[in-house]
Amino acid sequence: MRRASPPLPRSPVMDQGQRQTAYHMSKRNPRWLVLWGVYSRQYWAFPLFRAPTRAIVHCTDEDTLLAAMRETELAVTAGRS
């Protein structure tokens, strides 16, 4: 029986640029909490405003994430009277 290889260690330094990008995206968009997923290798944005449960967005690049955040905001505000 073959033994599985142990997972490669991930260095926090390896993702420092992505973590800084996520931090700056959160600062520029205070209605969102943006994080970098070390395992998923994606940016994750959590709304800090009243939004549907599944309004969390995630993408591999910041431009696509920002577009998805804006789309979510528009969809939420369009549904309000």
HELIX and SHEET records of a PDB file:
HELIX    1   1 PRO A   12  ASP A   15  5                                   4    
HELIX    2   2 GLN A   16  ARG A   28  1                                  13    
HELIX    3   3 GLU A   62  ALA A   78  1                                  17    
SHEET    1   A 3 TRP A  32  GLY A  37  0                                        
SHEET    2   A 3 GLN A  42  PRO A  47 -1                                        
SHEET    3   A 3 VAL A  57  CYS A  59 -1                                        
END                                                                             
